[in-house]
Amino acid sequence: MIKKRKIAEAAIPTSSMADIAFLLLLFFLVATVIDVDTGIGLTLPEYVEDLNTVEVPKDRMAAVLINANGDVLLDGKPISVFQIKNNIKPRIISKIDLPKNKKLIVSVKTDRQTRYNTYIQALDQIKQAYFETRDEYSNQNFGRKYNDLPEKDQDIVKEKIPIIISLAEPEKTNK
Amino acid sequence: MKFQKRRANTKQEIPTASMPDIVFMLLLFFMVTTTLRQVDVLVDYKLPEAKAIEKIENKRLISYIWVGKDNRIQINDSIVQLKDVEPLMYAKRQSLPNVIVSLRIDKGTDMGMVTDIQQELRKAYCLRINYSSTIKI
């Protein structure tokens, strides 16, 4: 009798493929950091050597002063950081229909010893005031929140309520 | 008489042949979305919290400056001096004209430090900045 040779099947075992793929998957799952960068955006003014100052009418300005202890002065009145929003908001609203060169300017000035956290809190309050005003304006005129508006309408709102935050020029220090 | 249980002829197994394909698809998704961290952060910092924060849509435009609790400044992979900020950032702006500088500054830092860095950035014409902060609930 002739022994029949078994022909070995030439196949790569694929049952462990899933395991290998899972291992790789796990590695990437662990290594992935889906952290979106979030923060308060701002555009700095250009640097000029000697600046010529422009007089701005008092009612256009909202001056926020923060001293080293974290006390806040808004137009000379001492208030707490968390009151900034409610103080500034009505002033932004009152200037919505004014022409572009009459909109509110919020000026922020800090001491060199002010803590960064306090400054961010103040900036946050100002931004919140602007964002809420924008949302309310969009709701009244377009029936939707600002972020849900199409780009064309967003531009209209942006034009009406521009965010103008001026960082005070640092005082010359003798180092 | 022999009773024979009638069994359904259909197989009761979940077909696993396409499992690797599914897993590979997931894998590909994560491979594409992953940005492996290129820099080691050498400074110790804690970001401030804020409510009115925006997302930066374009990650490729971002360049970071870290400032730690001990007032050390880090750009790229190394600790730098304040006077080195301007040339470094100017070089960055030349390779990436509309760069957004994300400032990751510890919340206990003095504002003097922050203003100094801002002045350097203004000199380097990196005008779009972003104070990195985490969301406050």
Interface residues (C-beta under 8 A of the other chain):
Chain A: T14 M17 A18 A21 F22 L24 L25 F28 L29 A31 T32 V33 I34 V36 D37 T38 G39 I40 G41 L42 T43 L44 P45 E46 Y47 T110 D111 R112 Q113 T114 R115 Y116 N117 Y119 I120 Q121 L123 D124 K127 Q128 Y130 F131 L167 P170 T173
Chain B: T16 M19 P20 V23 F24 L26 L27 F30 M31 T33 T34 T35 L36 R37 P48 E49 A50 K51 A52 I53 E54 K55 I56 K59 I62 I100 S102 L103 I105 D106 K107 G108 T109 D110 M111 G112 M113 V114 T115 Q118 Q119 L121 R122 K123 Y125 C126 L127 R128 I129 N130 Y131 S132 S133 T134 I135
